Amino acid sequence: MGVQLGSGRVARGRRALNAEINVTPFVDVMLVLLIVFMVTAPLLVRGEEVSLPKTSSEQLPSVSQQPLSLTLTADGRIFLNNERENEVAIGDLGPKLREITGAGYEQLVYLRADETAPHGFVMDVTARVRGAGYSRIAFVTDPTGEGGR
């Protein structure tokens, strides 16, 4: 029965202190919180039920699922929706576009122009598309720089 005085080292027969943190309870709590949030999240999205006001308006025009695209060739030909049988003359472009979706429709028009097509021709087609009521025109390019169809 004596007191050991020493340099603070652990005696030979004793076990060293375990300085590791036990993360099992932490993981258990986090999993419970995750389950609670997964169960309550769909309930928050539902919101309050309200009675919506009644309106008397015409039905909106139907939205075509296929995007509208124009292909311009180097020799000045215009194809609608990338189909050879849908060639459109430049004078008929505006009425043809209005016939498809109506004037002022907010649909994106993809414009695929050959890189050797005259700039004036491309700008003329762009002006006619805008004149038909389309304000969103996207030019399709080749990001790889390889060209191709």
Buried (B, 14 or more C-beta within 10 A) or exposed (E): EEEEEEEEEEEEEEEEEEEEEEEEEEEEEEEEEEEEEEEEEEEEEEEEEEEEEEEEEEEEEEEEEEEBBBBBBEEEBBBBBEEEEEEBEBEEBBEBBBEBBEEEBEBEBBBBBBEEBBEEBBEBBBEBBBEBBBEEBEEEEEEEEEEEE
